[in-house]
Amino acid sequence: MKIDSDVVSVLKDDGIKDASWKQIKKYENINSINLEEIRAELGMGSWAVRIAFNKRFGGVVIQQHPGEGNREHYHPDADENWVVMEGEWEWWIDGLGTKIVKQNDIIVVPKQTLHKITCVGKSVGVRYAITKPDVEHIYK
């Protein structure tokens, strides 16, 4: 079992090769930003940026290509919410099974629930994660 609460480490292990604190924090707590503004700088590759960060919650936008996603994990003390902004994603949630979600879908994963996310379909996918700041990830 591996435990990790460092956002950069988690993202790099999940395939975001160029993740760095400088990149991740560049858009943090800006009053207004849109996906195309971020893409103008970071492009259509795989990336992640933190949009919101405070004592109560953090929000990270993640862009990945089909076949990319995260590893099976859970959060011991925090629920996680996702908003699908683009593409198709396969969500596996322990006890609920697998579901394909698309743009405008909202997913809630209760704390202590194993889950895994994979971008599927034919195009890039973008999702916005909202959970407690620096949430702990526990991997099998």
CYANA upper distance limits for C-alpha pairs under 8 A (distance plus 0.5 A):
  1 MET  CA    138 ILE  CA      7.42
  1 MET  CA    139 TYR  CA      6.03
  1 MET  CA    140 LYS  CA      5.32
  2 LYS  CA    138 ILE  CA      6.25
  2 LYS  CA    139 TYR  CA      5.61
  2 LYS  CA    140 LYS  CA      7.29
  3 ILE  CA    136 GLU  CA      7.35
  3 ILE  CA    137 HIS  CA      6.22
  3 ILE  CA    138 ILE  CA      5.06
  3 ILE  CA    139 TYR  CA      6.92
  4 ASP  CA      9 SER  CA      8.00
  4 ASP  CA     10 VAL  CA      7.21
  4 ASP  CA    136 GLU  CA      6.19
  4 ASP  CA    137 HIS  CA      5.68
  4 ASP  CA    138 ILE  CA      7.03
  5 SER  CA     10 VAL  CA      7.83
  5 SER  CA    134 ASP  CA      5.99
  5 SER  CA    135 VAL  CA      6.12
  5 SER  CA    136 GLU  CA      4.78
  5 SER  CA    137 HIS  CA      6.41
  6 ASP  CA     10 VAL  CA      6.70
  6 ASP  CA    134 ASP  CA      7.06
  6 ASP  CA    136 GLU  CA      8.47
  7 VAL  CA     11 LEU  CA      6.61
  7 VAL  CA    134 ASP  CA      7.11
  8 VAL  CA     12 LYS  CA      6.59
  8 VAL  CA     19 ALA  CA      6.29
  8 VAL  CA     20 SER  CA      6.39
  8 VAL  CA     21 TRP  CA      7.05
  8 VAL  CA     24 ILE  CA      8.41
  9 SER  CA     13 ASP  CA      6.63
 10 VAL  CA     14 ASP  CA      6.70
 10 VAL  CA    137 HIS  CA      8.37
 11 LEU  CA     15 GLY  CA      6.91
 11 LEU  CA     16 ILE  CA      5.86
 11 LEU  CA     17 LYS  CA      8.28
 11 LEU  CA     19 ALA  CA      7.04
 11 LEU  CA     48 ALA  CA      8.12
 12 LYS  CA     16 ILE  CA      5.26
 12 LYS  CA     17 LYS  CA      5.71
 12 LYS  CA     18 ASP  CA      7.83
 12 LYS  CA     19 ALA  CA      6.54
 14 ASP  CA     68 GLU  CA      8.30
 14 ASP  CA     69 GLY  CA      6.82
 14 ASP  CA     70 ASN  CA      5.39
 14 ASP  CA     71 ARG  CA      7.05
 15 GLY  CA     46 SER  CA      8.37
 15 GLY  CA     68 GLU  CA      7.43
 15 GLY  CA     69 GLY  CA      7.85
 15 GLY  CA     70 ASN  CA      8.25
 16 ILE  CA     46 SER  CA      6.26
 16 ILE  CA     47 TRP  CA      6.19
 16 ILE  CA     48 ALA  CA      7.79
 17 LYS  CA     46 SER  CA      8.41
 18 ASP  CA     47 TRP  CA      7.68
 19 ALA  CA     23 GLN  CA      7.23
 19 ALA  CA     24 ILE  CA      7.34
 19 ALA  CA     47 TRP  CA      7.30
 19 ALA  CA     48 ALA  CA      7.45
 20 SER  CA     24 ILE  CA      6.50
 21 TRP  CA     25 LYS  CA      6.30
 22 LYS  CA     26 LYS  CA      6.57
 23 GLN  CA     48 ALA  CA      8.44
 23 GLN  CA     49 VAL  CA      7.09
 24 ILE  CA     28 GLU  CA      8.25
 24 ILE  CA     48 ALA  CA      6.64
 24 ILE  CA     49 VAL  CA      4.61
 24 ILE  CA     50 ARG  CA      5.81
 25 LYS  CA     49 VAL  CA      6.88
 25 LYS  CA     50 ARG  CA      6.12
 25 LYS  CA     51 ILE  CA      8.15
 26 LYS  CA     49 VAL  CA      7.78
 26 LYS  CA     50 ARG  CA      8.21
 27 TYR  CA     33 ILE  CA      8.27
 27 TYR  CA     49 VAL  CA      7.17
 27 TYR  CA     50 ARG  CA      6.91
 27 TYR  CA     51 ILE  CA      6.04
 28 GLU  CA     49 VAL  CA      8.20
 28 GLU  CA     50 ARG  CA      5.92
 28 GLU  CA     51 ILE  CA      4.97
 28 GLU  CA     52 ALA  CA      5.93
 28 GLU  CA     53 PHE  CA      7.18
 29 ASN  CA     51 ILE  CA      6.24
 29 ASN  CA     52 ALA  CA      5.46
 29 ASN  CA     53 PHE  CA      7.05
 30 ILE  CA     51 ILE  CA      7.69
 30 ILE  CA     52 ALA  CA      8.46
 33 ILE  CA     37 GLU  CA      7.27
 33 ILE  CA     38 ILE  CA      8.17
 34 ASN  CA     38 ILE  CA      7.22
 35 LEU  CA     39 ARG  CA      6.68
 36 GLU  CA     40 ALA  CA      6.50
 37 GLU  CA     41 GLU  CA      7.49
 38 ILE  CA     42 LEU  CA      6.57
 38 ILE  CA     43 GLY  CA      8.19
 39 ARG  CA     43 GLY  CA      5.00
 39 ARG  CA     44 MET  CA      6.92
 42 LEU  CA     47 TRP  CA      7.82
 44 MET  CA     63 GLN  CA      8.42
 44 MET  CA    124 VAL  CA      8.17
 45 GLY  CA     63 GLN  CA      7.85
 45 GLY  CA     64 GLN  CA      7.44
 45 GLY  CA     65 HIS  CA      7.99
 46 SER  CA     62 ILE  CA      8.08
 46 SER  CA     63 GLN  CA      5.72
 46 SER  CA     64 GLN  CA      5.07
 46 SER  CA     65 HIS  CA      7.15
 47 TRP  CA     62 ILE  CA      6.42
 47 TRP  CA     63 GLN  CA      5.87
 47 TRP  CA     64 GLN  CA      7.36
 48 ALA  CA     60 VAL  CA      7.18
 48 ALA  CA     61 VAL  CA      6.07
 48 ALA  CA     62 ILE  CA      4.82
 48 ALA  CA     63 GLN  CA      6.78
 49 VAL  CA     60 VAL  CA      6.06
 49 VAL  CA     61 VAL  CA      5.94
 49 VAL  CA     62 ILE  CA      7.20
 50 ARG  CA     58 GLY  CA      7.83
 50 ARG  CA     59 GLY  CA      6.26
 50 ARG  CA     60 VAL  CA      4.68
 50 ARG  CA     61 VAL  CA      6.81
 51 ILE  CA     58 GLY  CA      8.05
 51 ILE  CA     59 GLY  CA      5.93
 51 ILE  CA     60 VAL  CA      6.10
 51 ILE  CA     61 VAL  CA      7.40
 52 ALA  CA     57 PHE  CA      7.91
 52 ALA  CA     58 GLY  CA      5.58
 52 ALA  CA     59 GLY  CA      5.24
 52 ALA  CA     60 VAL  CA      7.58
 53 PHE  CA     57 PHE  CA      6.54
 53 PHE  CA     58 GLY  CA      4.83
 53 PHE  CA     59 GLY  CA      7.03
 53 PHE  CA    133 PRO  CA      6.94
 54 ASN  CA     58 GLY  CA      6.92
 54 ASN  CA    133 PRO  CA      7.34
 55 LYS  CA    132 LYS  CA      8.43
 55 LYS  CA    133 PRO  CA      7.22
 56 ARG  CA    132 LYS  CA      6.38
 56 ARG  CA    133 PRO  CA      7.13
 57 PHE  CA    130 ILE  CA      7.23
 57 PHE  CA    131 THR  CA      5.87
 57 PHE  CA    132 LYS  CA      4.64
 57 PHE  CA    133 PRO  CA      5.41
 58 GLY  CA    129 ALA  CA      8.45
 58 GLY  CA    130 ILE  CA      6.19
 58 GLY  CA    131 THR  CA      6.10
 58 GLY  CA    132 LYS  CA      6.12
 58 GLY  CA    133 PRO  CA      5.11
 58 GLY  CA    134 ASP  CA      7.90
 59 GLY  CA    128 TYR  CA      7.16
 59 GLY  CA    129 ALA  CA      5.88
 59 GLY  CA    130 ILE  CA      4.96
 59 GLY  CA    131 THR  CA      7.22
 60 VAL  CA    128 TYR  CA      6.08
 60 VAL  CA    129 ALA  CA      5.69
 60 VAL  CA    130 ILE  CA      7.25
 61 VAL  CA    126 VAL  CA      7.44
 61 VAL  CA    127 ARG  CA      6.24
 61 VAL  CA    128 TYR  CA      4.88
 61 VAL  CA    129 ALA  CA      6.91
 62 ILE  CA    126 VAL  CA      6.09
 62 ILE  CA    127 ARG  CA      5.94
 62 ILE  CA    128 TYR  CA      6.87
 62 ILE  CA    129 ALA  CA      8.36
 63 GLN  CA    124 VAL  CA      7.44
 63 GLN  CA    125 GLY  CA      6.15
 63 GLN  CA    126 VAL  CA      4.88
 63 GLN  CA    127 ARG  CA      7.18
 64 GLN  CA     68 GLU  CA      6.39
 64 GLN  CA     69 GLY  CA      7.38
 64 GLN  CA    119 CYS  CA      7.15
 64 GLN  CA    124 VAL  CA      6.26
 64 GLN  CA    125 GLY  CA      5.97
 64 GLN  CA    126 VAL  CA      7.05
 65 HIS  CA    119 CYS  CA      6.65
 65 HIS  CA    120 VAL  CA      8.28
 65 HIS  CA    123 SER  CA      7.10
 65 HIS  CA    124 VAL  CA      5.00
 65 HIS  CA    125 GLY  CA      6.64
 66 PRO  CA    118 THR  CA      7.89
 66 PRO  CA    119 CYS  CA      5.13
 66 PRO  CA    120 VAL  CA      5.13
 66 PRO  CA    121 GLY  CA      6.70
 66 PRO  CA    122 LYS  CA      7.09
 66 PRO  CA    123 SER  CA      6.99
 66 PRO  CA    124 VAL  CA      6.81
 66 PRO  CA    125 GLY  CA      7.90
 67 GLY  CA    118 THR  CA      6.68
 67 GLY  CA    119 CYS  CA      6.08
 67 GLY  CA    120 VAL  CA      6.53
 68 GLU  CA    118 THR  CA      6.14
 68 GLU  CA    119 CYS  CA      6.08
 69 GLY  CA    116 LYS  CA      8.19
 69 GLY  CA    117 ILE  CA      5.84
 69 GLY  CA    118 THR  CA      4.65
 69 GLY  CA    119 CYS  CA      6.33
 70 ASN  CA    116 LYS  CA      6.52
 70 ASN  CA    117 ILE  CA      6.05
 70 ASN  CA    118 THR  CA      7.06
 71 ARG  CA    116 LYS  CA      6.21
 71 ARG  CA    117 ILE  CA      7.88
 71 ARG  CA    139 TYR  CA      7.79
 72 GLU  CA    114 LEU  CA      6.89
 72 GLU  CA    115 HIS  CA      5.94
 72 GLU  CA    116 LYS  CA      5.10
 72 GLU  CA    117 ILE  CA      8.42
 72 GLU  CA    139 TYR  CA      6.67
 72 GLU  CA    140 LYS  CA      7.36
 73 HIS  CA    113 THR  CA      8.47
 73 HIS  CA    114 LEU  CA      5.68
 73 HIS  CA    115 HIS  CA      6.18
 73 HIS  CA    116 LYS  CA      7.19
 73 HIS  CA    137 HIS  CA      6.75
 73 HIS  CA    138 ILE  CA      5.79
 73 HIS  CA    139 TYR  CA      4.92
 73 HIS  CA    140 LYS  CA      6.98
 74 TYR  CA    111 LYS  CA      7.45
 74 TYR  CA    112 GLN  CA      5.98
 74 TYR  CA    113 THR  CA      5.89
 74 TYR  CA    114 LEU  CA      5.09
 74 TYR  CA    115 HIS  CA      6.79
 74 TYR  CA    137 HIS  CA      6.31
 74 TYR  CA    138 ILE  CA      5.86
 74 TYR  CA    139 TYR  CA      7.33
 75 HIS  CA     79 ASP  CA      7.67
 75 HIS  CA    111 LYS  CA      5.87
 75 HIS  CA    112 GLN  CA      5.87
 75 HIS  CA    113 THR  CA      7.61
 75 HIS  CA    114 LEU  CA      8.47
 75 HIS  CA    135 VAL  CA      7.43
 75 HIS  CA    136 GLU  CA      6.20
 75 HIS  CA    137 HIS  CA      5.71
 75 HIS  CA    138 ILE  CA      6.73
 76 PRO  CA    111 LYS  CA      6.15
 76 PRO  CA    112 GLN  CA      5.22
 76 PRO  CA    136 GLU  CA      7.52
 76 PRO  CA    137 HIS  CA      8.18
 76 PRO  CA    138 ILE  CA      7.96
 77 ASP  CA    111 LYS  CA      6.09
 77 ASP  CA    112 GLN  CA      7.37
 77 ASP  CA    136 GLU  CA      8.44
 78 ALA  CA    110 PRO  CA      7.69
 78 ALA  CA    111 LYS  CA      5.28
 78 ALA  CA    112 GLN  CA      8.24
 78 ALA  CA    131 THR  CA      7.20
 78 ALA  CA    132 LYS  CA      6.82
 78 ALA  CA    135 VAL  CA      7.60
 79 ASP  CA    108 VAL  CA      7.72
 79 ASP  CA    109 VAL  CA      6.24
 79 ASP  CA    110 PRO  CA      4.95
 79 ASP  CA    111 LYS  CA      4.86
 79 ASP  CA    131 THR  CA      6.87
 79 ASP  CA    132 LYS  CA      8.41
 80 GLU  CA    108 VAL  CA      6.36
 80 GLU  CA    109 VAL  CA      5.70
 80 GLU  CA    110 PRO  CA      7.00
 80 GLU  CA    111 LYS  CA      7.66
 80 GLU  CA    129 ALA  CA      7.55
 80 GLU  CA    130 ILE  CA      6.45
 80 GLU  CA    131 THR  CA      5.32
 80 GLU  CA    132 LYS  CA      8.40
 81 ASN  CA    106 ILE  CA      7.66
 81 ASN  CA    107 ILE  CA      6.11
 81 ASN  CA    108 VAL  CA      5.03
 81 ASN  CA    109 VAL  CA      6.85
 81 ASN  CA    129 ALA  CA      6.31
 81 ASN  CA    130 ILE  CA      5.61
 81 ASN  CA    131 THR  CA      6.88
 82 TRP  CA    106 ILE  CA      6.07
 82 TRP  CA    107 ILE  CA      5.54
 82 TRP  CA    108 VAL  CA      7.02
 82 TRP  CA    127 ARG  CA      7.04
 82 TRP  CA    128 TYR  CA      5.95
 82 TRP  CA    129 ALA  CA      5.06
 82 TRP  CA    130 ILE  CA      6.69
 83 VAL  CA    103 GLN  CA      8.41
 83 VAL  CA    104 ASN  CA      6.98
 83 VAL  CA    105 ASP  CA      6.48
 83 VAL  CA    106 ILE  CA      5.11
 83 VAL  CA    107 ILE  CA      7.07
 83 VAL  CA    127 ARG  CA      6.20
 83 VAL  CA    128 TYR  CA      5.63
 83 VAL  CA    129 ALA  CA      7.21
 84 VAL  CA    101 VAL  CA      7.95
 84 VAL  CA    102 LYS  CA      6.62
 84 VAL  CA    103 GLN  CA      5.40
 84 VAL  CA    104 ASN  CA      5.93
 84 VAL  CA    105 ASP  CA      5.98
 84 VAL  CA    106 ILE  CA      6.93
 84 VAL  CA    126 VAL  CA      6.80
 84 VAL  CA    127 ARG  CA      5.01
 84 VAL  CA    128 TYR  CA      6.95
 85 MET  CA    102 LYS  CA      8.33
 85 MET  CA    103 GLN  CA      5.51
 85 MET  CA    104 ASN  CA      6.57
 85 MET  CA    125 GLY  CA      8.00
 85 MET  CA    126 VAL  CA      5.77
 85 MET  CA    127 ARG  CA      5.85
 85 MET  CA    128 TYR  CA      7.56
 86 GLU  CA    102 LYS  CA      7.32
 86 GLU  CA    103 GLN  CA      5.40
 86 GLU  CA    104 ASN  CA      8.43
 86 GLU  CA    124 VAL  CA      7.89
 86 GLU  CA    125 GLY  CA      5.49
 86 GLU  CA    126 VAL  CA      5.39
 86 GLU  CA    127 ARG  CA      7.46
 87 GLY  CA    102 LYS  CA      6.41
 87 GLY  CA    103 GLN  CA      6.70
 87 GLY  CA    119 CYS  CA      7.98
 87 GLY  CA    120 VAL  CA      8.18
 87 GLY  CA    121 GLY  CA      7.63
 87 GLY  CA    123 SER  CA      6.69
 87 GLY  CA    124 VAL  CA      6.40
 87 GLY  CA    125 GLY  CA      4.59
 87 GLY  CA    126 VAL  CA      6.98
 88 GLU  CA    100 ILE  CA      7.19
 88 GLU  CA    101 VAL  CA      6.22
 88 GLU  CA    102 LYS  CA      5.15
 88 GLU  CA    103 GLN  CA      7.63
 88 GLU  CA    119 CYS  CA      6.55
 88 GLU  CA    120 VAL  CA      5.94
 88 GLU  CA    121 GLY  CA      6.20
 88 GLU  CA    125 GLY  CA      6.73
 89 TRP  CA    100 ILE  CA      6.14
 89 TRP  CA    101 VAL  CA      5.82
 89 TRP  CA    102 LYS  CA      6.97
 89 TRP  CA    117 ILE  CA      7.19
 89 TRP  CA    118 THR  CA      6.02
 89 TRP  CA    119 CYS  CA      4.89
 89 TRP  CA    120 VAL  CA      5.76
 89 TRP  CA    121 GLY  CA      8.16
 89 TRP  CA    125 GLY  CA      7.68
 90 GLU  CA     98 THR  CA      7.20
 90 GLU  CA     99 LYS  CA      6.25
 90 GLU  CA    100 ILE  CA      5.07
 90 GLU  CA    101 VAL  CA      6.86
 90 GLU  CA    117 ILE  CA      6.25
 90 GLU  CA    118 THR  CA      5.64
 90 GLU  CA    119 CYS  CA      6.76
 90 GLU  CA    120 VAL  CA      6.85
 91 TRP  CA     98 THR  CA      6.03
 91 TRP  CA     99 LYS  CA      5.82
 91 TRP  CA    100 ILE  CA      6.76
 91 TRP  CA    101 VAL  CA      7.66
 91 TRP  CA    115 HIS  CA      7.71
 91 TRP  CA    116 LYS  CA      6.46
 91 TRP  CA    117 ILE  CA      5.27
 91 TRP  CA    118 THR  CA      7.20
 92 TRP  CA     96 LEU  CA      8.00
 92 TRP  CA     97 GLY  CA      5.95
 92 TRP  CA     98 THR  CA      4.75
 92 TRP  CA     99 LYS  CA      6.98
 92 TRP  CA    115 HIS  CA      5.89
 92 TRP  CA    116 LYS  CA      5.69
 92 TRP  CA    117 ILE  CA      6.95
 93 ILE  CA     97 GLY  CA      5.97
 93 ILE  CA     98 THR  CA      7.00
 93 ILE  CA    109 VAL  CA      7.90
 93 ILE  CA    113 THR  CA      7.58
 93 ILE  CA    114 LEU  CA      6.56
 93 ILE  CA    115 HIS  CA      4.90
 93 ILE  CA    116 LYS  CA      7.23
 94 ASP  CA    113 THR  CA      6.70
 94 ASP  CA    114 LEU  CA      5.77
 94 ASP  CA    115 HIS  CA      6.54
101 VAL  CA    105 ASP  CA      6.62
109 VAL  CA    113 THR  CA      7.19
109 VAL  CA    115 HIS  CA      8.21
119 CYS  CA    124 VAL  CA      8.01
119 CYS  CA    125 GLY  CA      6.53
120 VAL  CA    125 GLY  CA      8.46
131 THR  CA    135 VAL  CA      7.40
